[in-house]
Amino acid sequence: MAQSKFSTNFLFNVFGSIFPIVVSLGTVPFYLHLIGTDRYGIVAISWILLGYLGFLDFGLSRASANALAQLGHATSRERSPVLMTAFYSNLGLGALGGLILYPIGDMVLLHFVRIPPDLMAETRHAYPWMAVMLPLGMINGVATGALESRERFLLSNMLNSSTTMAGQIIPLICIHFFGPQLTVVLPSIVLSRLGMIVLAYCVVMALEWPIRPLDFDVTWLKRLLGYGSWVSISSLINPLLDTSNQLIIGATLGVTSVGQYTVPMNLAMRSQVVATALARTLFPRLSRADRGEAVDLTRRATASLTYGFGMICAPGILFSGAFLHMWVGGSFADVSRPVAEILMFGAWTNGIAFLPYGLLQGQGRPHITAKVSMVEILPFFCVLWLLIKWWGLPG
């Protein structure tokens, strides 16, 4: 029964990861047609800025998921302080982050990004709405963690998928009726996200009831920050390692090579939804289990992922050249083919590492993953720069 439930939750997480990707990709042509490339680019840069400031939750979403999973099916009286402490802390940190994001975003968009003059005023008036998005995203992470700590992955994925769909489709409806201005697009994104977060918390409250709204606990805050601060270090470093490739390629080989690298890189990263889903499914159990049981679970899951994910990556390595020729064609595919082959192999090995990474964090040792990330920064950049200088894009 437990194995069947685990397999079902894994499938929920796989489809829950794929669905938002499909929805996002499917709506891109409509946005480009309705609001134009310039406005869409401004929205895209805003999302990037939001992503970089996500570390401001200091890992509290992950910390609360770990703490609530350890409490398991404890009474609401025991779980309520964790949930409310994480909620109020993330709300406060998100508001602070929004205040930081507003001037940073204003500076980046209006002074470093070449925005057409006719969109300057429109961008300035609309951007405060994007700053509001940061606290909403951070408190949504707490709700997701609460659901997943009880292994309610179907509910969690339904809510996350609905949030993605609402955030993509409702703005299109508003654009149709009110126009393509950013002062329509960004508020509609924020308000649709707000509505879905309210729904998510209604579901969480129904599961966790009775919740005491004033259950803020300083002791729990210290424990959550002690765990979450290490998680936030990893959350800050890992995106830097993921995106620095393009920056160094652009600086050494030029912007054309960035495009030839980015296309296969995005394909390789999309393939990791299987590894991500398995790690996500396993995390609550690793948080509750004792050390021996957690190690055994991780060992068995790693063996399954090694073979199962390998069966996905192997065809990707073998047929990436043919796929790229069909998709983008010509000389672009010829240059990107060896890159795709290397990156698909890297996606396989890196995906397997998600499980021991989750084991360490689930067992309350996030400091190890954070320290490993810090140690690898300098060697990573040195090796990356040297290999690109020696072997070009495949390096």
N, C-alpha and C positions, 0 to 999 in steps of 0.2 A: 504493500500500500504506500509506504514512504517513498520507495523508488518510483512508483507510478506518479505520485504527486510531484516529485522532483522533475521527472521527465516532462510532465505537463507544464510546470512552471517554466522550464527551460524553453519550451516551444512558445509559450506566451511571450517570453522576453525576446526571442528571435523575431517573431512577427511584430512585436511591439517596437523593435528597433528598426525594422525594415519599413513599416508603414509610414512613419514620418518622413523618411527619405523619399519614398515614392510620391507622397503628397507634395513635399517641397519642390522636387524636380518637376512634377506635373504642373505646378502653378507658375513656374518661372516664365514660360512663354506669355502667359496672360498678363503678368506684371509688366514684362518688357513692352508688350503691345499697348497696355493701358496707361502706364505712367512714364514710359520711356527709359532709355538706358541711363541717363544722368541721375534721375530720381532714384532708380533702383540701385545704382552705385552708392548713393548717399545712405540709403537704408542698409545696404550690405556692410559699409564701413561702420555704421552705428552698431550693428550686431557684433562685429569684430571687437570694438571697444568694450561692449558689454561682456564678451567672453573673457577678455583679459582682466577685467575687474572682478570676475567671479571668485577669485581667491579671497576677497574681502569677507567672505563668510567664515574665514578661519577654520574651515573644515567642520563646522558645526553640524551640517546636514549629515555628513558621513559619521561623525561622532555620535549624533543622536540615534542614527540607524543602528550603530553598533551597540549602544547602551540599551535601546529598546529591545533589540534582538536578544541580548543577554537576559533581560527581564522576562522574555518569552511571554507566557500567558499569566503573568502576575496580575494582581488586581489593578484597577484603574487608579486607586489611591497611590500605588507605587509608580505607575507609568506616567501619571499626569504631570508631576514636577519636571520630568525629563522633557516631555513634549512641549510644555508651556515655556520652560526656560529656553529651549532651542528656538521656539517661535519668536519670543520677544527679543532674544539676542540677535537673531538673523534680521528681524524687522528693523532694529536699531542700527545694526551694521550696514544693512541695505540702504537705509535712509542716508547714513553717512557716506556710503559709496556713491549714491545718487548725487549728493552735493559735490563730491569730487569729480564724478563723471561729467557733470554739466560744464564746468569751465574747461576741462580737458577736451571734451568733445567739441566745444565751441572753438577752441584753439586749433585742434586738428582739422576740423571740417572747413573752417573759414580762413585758415592761414596756411595750412600745409597741403591741403587737397585742392586741386584746381576745379572749383565749382563754377559753372557758368554764371555770369553776373545776374541774369534774370532769376536765378534760383537762390541767391544769397539771402534775401529777406525772408523768403519762404522757409529756408533751412533754419534760420535763426529763430523764427517763430514756432517751428514745429519741434525743435530738438529737446526742449524741456520735457516733452512727453517720453522720450527715450530714457531720460534719466530716471523717470518713475519706474521703468521696467526692471531696474536692478533689484530693488527690494522685493518686487513681486516674484522674480525668479528665485531669490534666495529663500523666501518663506515657502515657495512651492517645493523646494528640495526637502524641507522638513516634513511636509505632508507625504511626499513620496517615500521618505525613509521610514515613517511610521507605518505605512501600508506594507512595505517590503519586510519590515521587521517581523510582521505576522505572516509573512509569505503569501500575502494577498496580491500576487503578481498580476492576476487577471484584472482586478480593479485598478491597480496602478497603471498598467499599460493602456487600459481603456481610457482612463483619465488623461494620461499623457498624449495619447493619440488624438483624443478629442480636442485637447488644448492646441496641438499642432494644426489640426484641421480648422479649428475656429480662427486661429491666428493667421492662417493663410487665406481662408475663403471669405470670412466676414469683411476684411479690408477690401477684397475685390468687389463685394456687393456695395460697400460704401463708396468706392471709387466710381462704380457705375451710376449711382444716384447723385453723388455730391461733387464729383470731379477728381482729377488725378493729383491734386496738390498734396504736398507732404503734410500739411495741416489737416488733411483728411486721413492719409495713410497711417501715420504714426499714432494718432489718438485711437483709431479703430483697432490697431494691433494691441495697444495697451489695454483698452477696455474689454476686448475679447479675452485677453489673458486674465484680467482681473475676474471676469465672470466665471471662468473655468477654475480659478484658484479658490473662489468662494465655494463652488461645487465640491472641489476636492476636500476642503476642510469640513464641509457638511458630512461627507462620507467618513472622514477620519473621526469626527465627533460621534457619529453614530456607532462606530466600532469601539471607540475608547470610552464611551459614556459610563459614568459621569466624569466630566472634565471640569476642574475648578479653574476658571480663567485667571485667577490671581496667584496661581501656583508657581511663582517664580522662586527658584531655589539657588542661592549663591554658591552653596557647596557643589551642587550639580553643575553650575556654570564653570567653576574652576576645573572640575573633572572633564567636562566637555572641551574646554579650551586647551587643557593639557594634552588631550588626544588630538583635537582638531588642528592645533597649531602646526603639528608635524604634517598632518594631511595637507594643510594649506601650502606648506613648502613644496611638497611634491606636485600639488596642483599648479603652482606658479612655475616650477622648473620644467615639467613635462611638456606643456604646450610650447615653451621656448625651444626645447630640443626638437619638437615635431616641425616647427615652422622655420627654424633657423636655416635649414637646408636651402630653401628658396632664396633667402637673403644673401647667403654666401655664393650661391650659384649666380644670382643676379650681379653681384659685385665682381665676380671673377670671369664669368662666361657671357654675361649679358642677359637681357630680358627675354630674348627668344628662347634661350635654354631653360628659363624659368617655366615657360609654358610647356615645353617638351618634357619637363620633369613633373609638373603639377598634375597633368592628366593621368599618367600611370600611378602617381602617388595617391590620388583620390580614389582610384579603383582599388588599390591595395588596402587603403584604410577602410573602405566600405566593406571589404571582405571580412574584416575583423568583428563584424556584428555577432558572429557565432561565438567567438572567444569572449567577447564582452557580455553576451547573454549568459553564458555558463558561469562566468565569474560573479555576475550579479545574482544569479540564482543561488550560488553556493554561499555567498557572504553571510546571510542570516544564520545559517547552520554552523559556519565556522566561528561566528561570534558566540554562539551558545555552547559549542562543543568543548570538551576538555582537550588538552594538547594532543594526546595520543589519537583520539578520534578525529580531530581536525586534520592532523597530518595524514591519516589513513584516507580520509575523504578527498584530500587534495591529491594524494598519490593516484588514486583510482580515477579521479576526474582528469588529471593530467594525461594519463595513459589514453583515455578515451578521446580527449581533445587532440592529442598528438596525431592519432590516426584519422579521426573524423575531420578535423580541420585540414589535415594534409591532403585528404581526398578532394577538398575544395581548391586548395592552393596549387596542387600538382597540375590539374588541367589549366589553371590560370597561368602557370609558368610555361606550359607546353604550347598553349594556343593564344597567348597574349598578342603575339605578332599578327596573327590572322585577324583577331578581333580589332586591333587598332587600325589595321588596313581597311577593314569594313567601316569602322566608326569615323576615323579622322582622315585616313587615306594618305597616299603619297609619301614624300620625304619625311613628313612629321612622324609617321608611324615607323619608318626605318630607324630614326634616331631614338624614338621612345621605346622600341621593342626591348633592347637589352636592359634599359632602366626598369621596365615593367617586370621582366623576369627576376631581376635582383630584388626589387621591392616586394614581389609576391612571396619570395622565399623569406625575406625579412619580416613580412606580415605574419607568416606562419610561426617563426621562432619567437617573435615578440608577443604574439597572441598566447602562446603557451605560457609565457612569463606572467600573464595576468593572474594565473591561479596562485602561484606562490606569493605574489604581491598581495592578493586578497587574503591569503592565509595569515601573513604577518599582520595586516591591519585588523583582520577579524579577531586575532588572538591578542589584540591590544598592544601591538608593537609597531606602530606607524613610524616611530623614530628611525627604525632600520631602513625602511624604504626611502624616507626623506634624506637620510645621510648618504645612502647609495646614490641618489639623484644628485646631491651636491658634489660628491666625489667625482662623478663622471662628466661634469660640465666641461672642465678645462681639457681633459683628454679627448672628449668628443669633438670639440671645436677644432683642436689641433689636427686630429686624424682626418676629420672631414675636409678641412682646408687643404691638407697635403694631398689627399686622394683626388680631390677635384683638380688640383694643379697638375698632378701626374697623369691622370687618366681621363680627365674631362668629366662629362655628365655621368657615365657609368660609375665613376669613382665615388 
